Amino acid sequence: MSIISYFEEIVKYAQGRSLKIYLVLVNLLLTIFAIWFANVGLLPFAKVSDFAVFVILGLLFAAYRPGWAFLFFVGTIALENINLAPESLGVALRPYQFFAALTVGALLVRAFQKKSPVKFPKMGWADWAVLAFALSGFLSALFAVGKGIAFKQSIVALSFVAIYFLSRAFIQNLSDIKRVLPFFLSSSIVVLIYGIWQNVRFAKGLESFEVMPGRPNATFAEADWLGMFVTFLITILFSIVFYLRDKYPKKEGWKISNFKFLISNKFQIPEFLNAKNLSFLAVFCFNVLLFIVLILTVARSAWLGAVVVSIGFLKMILIDGFWKIGGWKWKKAGYAALGLLASVVIALGIVKLFNLSSFELANRAQSTASGLQEITISCESENSGVPQEIGSVSELGRYGCAHINLEEIETEKAKGNFVSTAVRPDPNVDLRAQIYKKSWNEIKSNPVFGIGWGNIGKILGSDERGASLNASNIFLEVWLGTGIVGLVCLVFVFGSILIKSLQFYYEGGVGEKTAAVFAALGAFAILVPNLFNSGIFLGFLWAYFGIAVSLLNKK
């Protein structure tokens, strides 16, 4: 067979999947245009009438193809800081919430007509725990001081629980995962590239649309949330690697899925260019992209999460479901460790080579353990005598110096001032300690019902941007917002996922083990960063809960 005939076979292979390819392309365009429109001010909609027309068109689309609406829900789930609803309505509607609402509405109509495209699985203990979690917020609101905000936020919490059940309904096995994964990963690539673009713009002194200068937040409200999302994406990449190990037996390395011929039997190509190795190469390049963005976020909690997830992945590769050390896969674990190390080194090299970050990354990482933070200062004299380590920025005045932001460096130099750095105790450590202390005091005063969603900000105050502070810990936040019932429900969901993951990992086949890797590592990717944050109302978190519970309910 000639090379031309071979490419004709590839075209035929793609034509059989042309509809899915078109939908993925539409999903890409939706993501790109949503980001662009939000940046130039076209979103949210200015007029209620325009928004109403958009909703009507969406309803017609979802009624025609509920499954397509769900695919676009998956594809837009990372668009957290984009609002569709006009400000005059007083509510925020993210794109994925819009598509989720359309899908739920279409499913209800189809169910009434007895033509539902999906069959909802039998309710399990985890499902009842999630439902109780949502209801506990309303119970807590009854005893809250600020009942209005508590009830409003409880409705928001209920909407995320709806996302959980929507994901449970549509994604029930690995085959369903394969259908939706291209939509999730394709839009995620756009988000990642957008995050890098933000830092490039910042480095050039242009509008970067970053919440915190020099730290990309892409389509999330802050850089820490982007870091958590990237850590979760790393989990997905690790799960794909785990699955690919056994997908292509060595003797069938040339075969491309669903092709009715072997490439090596038709014409000669280099031996290493088989389907398995090409798949690993694509995953490796994606992983490098992930680590670049993870580094740029300078989110230490996400860095810690990535370390924990990476160690967990290598251990799962090594053990491979065997209790006895004789069955462990040392060679495979070694290759995985080398690939992981290479992706991190390449990502660091790219960040340094192209000056993508203005932060001193080594000092940032060191500050996690030392509790010291490097800051940029501007002094009137080069010999100001300011010590390398100071107690607080208030000391700088006596030396004729001041603490400045990164974007002010060139301006200060233009004024003839001398820019350097100094070290101070990390104020975030003291701030977080105060937050924990105040949060715990509130919990001791209201241990059963909490204080209701949204009320902790009145006690903790706000940050320099005017945004209300949260409890900086997902468990404290949930205890305050929903009381002891919501906390127990959340712990139960995480616990059941981890316990069932162990069962699947040690007792199941390749599919079950892959599901266990995704569920277990995904739990740590969310848990570890959230020990220092309160990212409970994130779409991908609740979609993960639904998918993990579904995968671990069936063998």
C-alpha positions in Angstrom: 0.0 0.0 0.0 1.3 3.5 -0.9 1.6 6.3 1.5 -1.3 8.0 -0.3 -3.6 5.0 0.2 -2.7 5.0 3.9 -3.7 8.6 4.3 -6.9 7.8 2.4 -7.6 5.2 5.1 -7.0 7.9 7.8 -9.5 10.2 6.1 -12.1 7.4 6.0 -11.4 6.8 9.7 -12.0 10.4 10.5 -15.1 10.7 8.4 -16.8 8.1 10.5 -16.3 10.4 13.4 -16.9 13.7 11.6 -19.9 14.7 13.8 -17.9 14.3 17.0 -15.0 16.2 15.4 -17.3 19.1 14.4 -18.8 19.2 18.0 -15.3 19.4 19.5 -14.4 22.2 17.1 -17.6 24.0 18.1 -16.7 23.5 21.8 -13.3 25.0 21.1 -14.9 28.0 19.5 -17.3 28.4 22.3 -14.5 28.5 24.8 -12.3 30.9 22.8 -15.2 33.4 22.0 -16.5 33.3 25.6 -13.0 34.3 26.9 -12.7 37.0 24.2 -16.1 38.4 24.7 -15.6 38.6 28.5 -12.3 40.4 28.1 -13.7 43.0 25.6 -16.9 43.6 27.6 -19.4 41.8 25.4 -20.2 39.4 28.3 -22.2 39.5 30.4 -25.1 40.5 28.2 -25.9 44.2 28.6 -29.7 43.8 27.8 -32.1 41.4 29.4 -33.8 41.1 26.0 -30.6 39.9 24.3 -30.1 37.4 27.2 -33.7 36.2 26.9 -33.2 35.4 23.2 -30.0 33.6 23.9 -31.7 31.5 26.6 -34.6 30.6 24.2 -32.2 29.5 21.5 -30.3 27.4 24.1 -33.6 25.8 25.2 -34.4 24.8 21.6 -30.9 23.4 21.1 -31.0 21.4 24.3 -34.5 20.1 23.5 -33.2 18.9 20.2 -30.1 17.2 21.5 -29.8 17.0 25.3 -26.6 14.9 24.9 -24.9 17.7 22.9 -25.9 20.2 25.6 -24.2 18.0 28.2 -21.0 17.8 26.1 -20.8 21.6 26.0 -21.4 21.7 29.7 -18.3 19.5 30.1 -16.4 21.7 27.6 -17.2 24.9 29.5 -16.8 23.7 33.0 -13.5 25.6 33.5 -15.1 29.0 32.6 -15.5 30.1 36.2 -15.1 33.9 36.0 -17.3 34.4 32.9 -20.8 35.6 33.5 -23.6 35.4 31.0 -26.5 37.0 32.9 -27.0 40.8 32.7 -25.9 42.6 35.9 -29.4 44.1 36.3 -30.7 40.6 37.1 -28.4 40.5 40.2 -27.3 36.9 39.6 -24.2 35.4 38.0 -24.6 32.6 35.4 -21.5 30.8 34.3 -21.5 29.1 30.9 -21.4 25.6 32.3 -24.2 26.4 34.7 -26.2 27.6 31.6 -25.6 24.4 29.7 -26.3 22.3 32.9 -29.6 24.0 33.4 -30.5 23.5 29.7 -29.6 19.8 30.0 -31.6 19.3 33.2 -34.6 21.1 31.6 -34.4 18.9 28.5 -34.1 15.7 30.5 -37.2 16.6 32.5 -39.2 17.2 29.3 -37.9 13.9 27.9 -38.7 12.1 31.1 -42.3 13.5 31.0 -42.5 12.2 27.4 -41.0 8.9 28.6 -38.1 9.3 26.1 -35.2 10.0 28.4 -31.8 9.5 26.7 -30.2 8.4 30.0 -31.1 6.0 32.7 -30.3 7.4 36.2 -28.4 4.8 38.3 -29.8 3.5 41.5 -29.2 5.9 44.5 -26.4 4.8 46.7 -25.1 6.0 50.1 -22.8 8.6 48.5 -25.8 10.0 46.5 -27.9 10.4 49.7 -24.9 12.0 51.4 -24.6 14.6 48.6 -28.3 15.3 48.8 -28.2 15.7 52.6 -25.2 18.1 52.1 -27.4 20.4 50.0 -30.4 20.2 52.4 -28.1 20.9 55.4 -27.4 24.3 54.1 -31.0 25.3 54.2 -31.3 23.9 57.7 -28.3 26.0 58.8 -29.9 29.0 57.2 -32.9 28.8 59.5 -30.6 29.5 62.5 -28.3 32.0 60.7 -28.0 35.6 61.6 -27.9 36.6 58.0 -30.7 34.4 56.8 -31.0 36.1 53.4 -27.5 35.5 52.2 -27.5 32.0 53.8 -30.6 31.0 51.9 -29.3 32.5 48.7 -26.0 30.6 49.0 -27.8 27.4 49.9 -29.6 27.7 46.5 -26.2 28.1 44.9 -25.0 25.0 46.7 -28.1 23.1 45.5 -27.2 24.1 41.9 -23.8 22.4 42.3 -25.4 19.3 43.7 -27.5 19.3 40.6 -24.2 19.2 38.6 -23.2 16.2 40.6 -26.4 14.3 39.7 -26.2 15.4 36.1 -22.7 14.0 35.8 -23.9 10.8 37.6 -26.6 10.4 35.0 -24.5 10.9 31.8 -21.2 9.4 32.9 -21.5 5.9 34.3 -18.4 4.0 32.9 -15.1 4.4 31.1 -16.9 4.4 27.7 -18.8 7.5 28.7 -15.5 9.0 29.9 -14.0 8.5 26.4 -16.9 10.2 24.8 -16.7 13.4 26.9 -12.9 13.6 27.4 -12.1 15.3 24.1 -14.5 18.1 25.0 -13.0 18.6 28.4 -9.3 18.4 27.3 -9.7 20.6 24.2 -11.2 23.5 26.2 -8.7 22.9 29.0 -5.9 23.5 26.5 -7.5 26.8 25.6 -7.6 27.8 29.3 -4.0 26.8 29.8 -2.8 28.7 26.8 -4.8 31.7 27.9 -3.1 31.5 31.3 0.3 31.6 29.7 -0.8 34.5 27.4 -1.8 36.5 30.5 1.7 36.3 31.9 3.3 37.1 28.6 1.1 40.2 28.4 2.0 41.1 32.0 5.7 40.8 31.2 5.3 43.3 28.3 3.4 45.8 30.5 0.1 45.2 28.6 -3.4 44.5 29.9 -3.2 40.9 31.2 -6.7 40.6 32.8 -5.0 39.0 35.9 -6.5 39.4 39.3 -3.1 39.3 41.0 -0.2 40.8 38.9 2.2 38.2 37.6 0.0 35.3 38.6 -2.3 34.0 35.9 -5.8 33.0 36.9 -7.1 32.3 33.3 -10.8 31.6 33.5 -10.9 31.3 37.3 -11.5 33.9 40.0 -8.0 33.6 41.3 -4.7 31.9 40.7 -5.1 29.4 43.4 -8.2 28.0 41.8 -6.4 27.7 38.5 -3.6 25.9 40.3 -6.1 23.4 41.8 -7.7 22.9 38.3 -4.3 22.2 36.8 -3.5 19.7 39.6 -6.8 17.9 38.8 -5.9 17.9 35.1 -2.5 16.2 36.0 -4.6 13.5 37.7 -6.5 12.9 34.5 -3.2 12.7 32.5 -1.9 10.2 35.0 -5.0 8.1 34.7 -4.6 8.1 30.9 -1.0 7.0 31.2 -2.1 4.2 33.6 -4.7 3.1 31.1 -2.4 3.3 28.0 0.1 0.9 29.6 -2.1 -2.1 28.9 -4.2 -0.8 26.0 -1.7 -1.8 23.3 0.0 -5.2 23.8 3.6 -5.1 22.6 2.9 -7.3 19.5 0.1 -5.0 18.5 1.9 -1.8 19.0 1.4 -0.8 15.3 -2.3 -1.2 15.3 -4.4 1.9 15.5 -7.8 1.4 17.1 -10.6 0.3 14.7 -8.2 0.2 11.7 -8.6 -3.0 9.7 -4.9 -3.2 8.8 -1.6 -3.1 10.4 0.6 -0.2 9.3 3.8 -2.3 9.5 2.3 -4.7 7.0 1.7 -2.0 4.4 4.9 0.1 4.4 7.9 0.6 6.6 7.9 3.4 9.2 10.2 3.9 12.2 9.5 1.3 14.9 9.0 3.9 17.6 6.2 5.6 15.7 3.5 3.2 16.9 0.2 4.1 18.3 1.2 3.5 21.9 4.3 5.7 21.8 2.6 8.5 19.9 -0.2 8.5 22.6 2.5 8.7 25.3 4.2 11.5 23.4 0.9 13.5 23.2 0.3 12.9 27.0 3.9 14.0 27.8 3.6 17.3 25.8 0.3 18.0 27.5 1.9 17.3 30.9 4.7 19.8 30.1 2.0 22.4 29.3 0.3 21.6 32.6 3.4 22.0 34.7 4.3 25.3 32.9 0.9 26.8 34.0 1.1 25.2 37.4 4.5 26.9 38.0 3.2 30.3 36.7 0.3 30.3 39.2 2.8 30.3 42.0 0.1 28.6 44.0 2.0 26.7 46.8 -1.1 24.7 47.8 -1.5 23.5 44.3 2.2 22.7 44.1 1.9 20.6 47.2 -1.2 18.9 45.7 0.8 18.1 42.5 3.6 16.6 44.6 1.2 14.4 46.5 -0.6 13.3 43.4 2.6 12.5 41.6 3.9 10.4 44.5 0.6 8.6 44.6 0.7 7.9 40.9 4.2 6.5 41.0 3.2 4.3 43.9 0.1 3.0 42.0 2.2 2.3 39.0 4.8 0.4 41.1 2.4 -1.7 43.2 -0.1 -2.3 40.3 -2.6 -4.0 42.5 -0.2 -6.5 44.1 0.2 -6.8 47.8 3.4 -8.8 47.6 6.6 -7.0 46.7 7.5 -9.7 44.2 4.7 -8.5 41.8 5.7 -4.8 41.9 6.5 -3.1 38.6 9.9 -1.4 39.3 10.8 -0.9 35.7 7.4 0.7 34.7 7.6 2.9 37.8 11.1 4.0 36.9 10.1 4.9 33.4 7.1 6.9 34.8 9.3 8.7 37.3 11.8 9.6 34.5 9.0 10.9 32.3 7.5 12.9 35.1 10.9 14.4 36.1 11.6 15.3 32.4 8.3 17.1 32.0 8.9 19.2 35.2 12.5 20.0 34.1 11.4 21.0 30.6 8.5 23.1 32.0 10.9 24.9 34.4 13.4 25.5 31.6 10.7 27.0 29.3 9.5 29.3 32.2 13.1 30.5 32.8 14.2 30.7 29.2 11.3 32.9 28.1 11.0 34.8 31.4 7.3 33.8 31.8 7.3 34.5 35.5 8.5 37.6 37.4 8.5 35.6 40.7 11.6 34.1 42.2 10.3 30.6 42.1 12.9 29.0 44.4 12.2 31.6 47.1 8.5 31.1 46.6 8.9 27.3 47.1 11.3 27.8 50.1 8.9 30.2 51.8 6.5 27.3 52.2 8.8 25.8 54.7 10.7 28.8 56.0 7.7 31.1 56.5 9.6 34.0 54.9 8.5 36.0 51.9 10.7 37.9 49.4 9.3 41.3 48.5 10.3 44.0 46.1 11.2 47.4 47.5 12.1 50.8 46.0 14.6 53.1 47.8 15.6 56.7 47.3 19.3 55.8 47.7 21.3 52.9 46.6 23.0 52.8 50.0 19.8 53.0 52.1 21.0 50.6 54.7 17.8 48.6 54.7 18.5 45.1 56.2 18.0 42.0 54.1 15.4 40.7 56.5 12.8 43.0 58.0 10.0 42.5 60.5 7.3 44.2 58.5 6.9 46.7 55.6 6.3 49.5 58.2 10.1 49.4 58.9 11.0 50.5 55.4 10.0 54.1 55.9 12.9 54.9 58.2 15.3 53.9 55.4 13.6 55.9 52.7 12.2 52.8 51.1 8.7 51.4 50.2 7.2 48.1 49.3 6.1 48.1 45.6 4.2 45.8 43.3 5.9 44.0 40.4 4.2 46.1 37.8 5.6 49.3 39.5 9.3 48.3 39.0 9.8 50.1 35.7 8.0 53.2 37.0 10.1 53.4 40.1 13.3 53.0 38.0 12.2 55.8 35.7 11.9 58.0 38.8 15.5 57.4 39.6 14.8 55.1 42.6 16.7 51.9 43.3 14.8 48.7 43.2 15.9 45.7 45.2 14.4 42.9 47.4 14.1 42.2 51.0 12.7 39.3 53.1 9.9 39.5 55.7 7.8 37.0 57.6 5.1 35.8 55.2 1.9 37.7 56.2 -0.2 34.9 54.7 0.9 32.6 57.5 -0.2 35.1 60.2 -3.4 35.9 58.3 -4.3 32.3 57.9 -3.6 31.6 61.6 -6.0 34.4 62.5 -8.6 33.1 60.1 -8.4 29.6 61.5 -8.7 30.9 65.1 -11.8 33.1 64.3 -13.4 30.3 62.3 -12.8 27.7 65.1 -14.3 30.1 67.6 -17.4 30.5 65.5 -17.6 26.7 65.2 -17.3 26.3 69.0 -20.2 28.7 69.4 -22.3 27.1 66.7 -21.2 23.4 66.4 -24.4 21.8 65.2 -26.0 24.2 62.7 -23.0 26.5 61.8 -23.7 30.1 60.8 -25.0 29.6 57.3 -23.3 29.9 53.9 -21.9 33.4 53.2 -21.9 34.6 56.8 -18.2 33.9 57.7 -17.1 36.9 55.5 -18.8 39.3 58.0 -16.6 37.9 60.8 -13.3 37.5 58.9 -13.5 40.8 57.0 -12.2 41.3 53.4 -8.9 41.3 51.6 -7.1 44.2 49.9 -9.4 43.7 46.8 -12.5 44.1 48.9 -13.5 40.4 48.5 -14.8 38.7 51.6 -12.4 36.3 53.2 -13.3 32.6 53.6 -12.2 30.0 56.1 -9.2 29.0 54.0 -10.0 25.3 54.6 -12.8 23.4 52.9 -13.8 21.5 56.0 -14.0 24.6 58.2 -16.0 26.4 55.4 -18.5 23.5 55.1 -18.9 23.2 58.9 -19.6 26.9 59.2 -21.9 26.9 56.2 -23.9 23.7 56.7 -23.2 22.7 60.3 -22.1 19.3 61.5 -24.5 17.4 59.1 -22.9 18.9 55.9 -19.4 18.3 57.3 -20.1 14.6 58.0 -21.7 14.2 54.5 -18.6 15.7 52.8 -16.2 13.5 54.8 -18.3 10.5 54.0 -18.2 11.2 50.2 -14.4 11.6 50.2 -14.0 8.6 52.5 -16.2 6.3 50.4 -14.4 7.3 47.2 -11.0 6.5 48.7 -12.1 3.2 50.3 -13.8 2.0 47.1 -10.8 3.1 45.1 -8.6 0.8 47.1 -11.0 -2.1 46.6 -11.1 -1.6 42.8 -7.4 -1.1 42.6 -6.5 -4.4 44.4 -9.4 -6.5 43.1 -10.3 -5.3 39.6 -8.9 -5.5 36.1 -7.4 -2.7 34.0 -10.7 -0.7 33.7 -11.3 -0.9 37.5 -7.7 0.0 38.3 -7.9 3.0 35.9 -11.1 4.2 37.6 -9.4 3.7 41.0 -6.4 5.8 39.9 -8.6 8.6 38.7 -10.9 8.6 41.7 -8.2 8.3 44.4 -5.7 10.8 42.8 -8.6 13.1 42.0 -9.6 13.2 45.6 -6.1 14.2 46.7 -5.9 16.7 43.9 -8.9 18.5 45.4 -8.3 17.8 49.1 -4.7 18.9 49.4 -5.0 22.4 47.9 -8.3 22.8 49.8 -6.7 22.3 53.1 -5.5 25.9 52.6 -8.4 27.2 50.5 -12.2 26.9 50.4 -12.9 26.0 46.8 -16.2 24.2 47.5 -18.2 25.9 44.8 -16.3 24.9 41.7 -18.0 23.1 38.8 -15.3 20.6 38.1 -15.2 19.5 41.7 -18.9 18.5 41.7 -18.5 16.9 38.3 -15.6 14.9 39.7 -17.7 13.7 42.6 -20.4 12.5 40.3 -18.0 10.7 37.9 -16.0 9.1 40.6 -19.0 7.7 42.4 -20.4 6.4 39.1 -17.1 4.7 38.1 -16.8 3.1 41.6 -20.3 1.8 41.6 -19.9 -0.6 38.7 -17.3 -3.2 37.6 
